[in-house]
Amino acid sequence: MIELDDVTLRSGPFVLANVSAVVPAGAYCVLMGETGRGKTTILEAICGLRPVAAGRILLDGTDVTRWKPAARNIGYVPQDLALFPTMTVREHLEFALRLRNATAATIRARVDELADVLDIGPLLGRRMQGLSGGESQRVALGRALSFRPRLLLLDEPLNALDESTRDRLCELLRTVHRTGDLTTLHITHNRAEAAQVAERLLILADGTLRQRPLGDLQLLDSATSTFSTAAARN
């Protein structure tokens, strides 16, 4: 479970104040809203990458507001993927496990498992240069999942992919979420993507984070990728 309890976040002149929300354990929740309103800031705060000015962040009932990122057991795929050009796909999948001092046998077994689930076995020896967008997304997802996190945070993970690739990866994300017993929070501006994966919907509008029925996806303006003010406030 992810709980934001009256959280205030600051980034230069930007302030997001008194944000509260709950993502239940095991839920796949999509977070939507206008660009530049603080969605990524919220994910970074949950991960521990951005300090909280006020309020609390709780994970499975434990206050982790002051915990370091590594202690929170969160898998995170940032918008830019943050893949290392000098590392192979295998090295990306091994990275977090090596940091946690996993045994060689454990690392080898987990990499083989992820390569099979994500269908990237033939890519293990390759570096990032020359990988397609969909392949790169799978590598970033594998790295985030490698240490078996309890929570998965995704910041526009399928951005700029073609429709057929996005559809395949949406199916993969749902499978990974279900089989990995994860709580997932996924930012997107794409209505079709949200409809494919979401069990719950959060909308950030006018500095307020509200849970909305999944039916509100139909109120999204597909031309601007934003919700109407009326829809956000109702």
Beta strands, then each sheet from edge to edge (+ up, - down):
strand 1: 2-11
strand 2: 14-23
strand 3: 28-33
strand 4: 54-59
strand 5: 62-63
strand 6: 74-77
strand 7: 151-155
strand 8: 183-187
strand 9: 200-205
strand 10: 208-212
strand 11: 220-221
strand 12: 226-227
sheet 1: 2+ 1- 4+ 5-
sheet 2: 6+ 7+ 8+ 3+ 9+ 10-
sheet 3: 11+ 12-
end
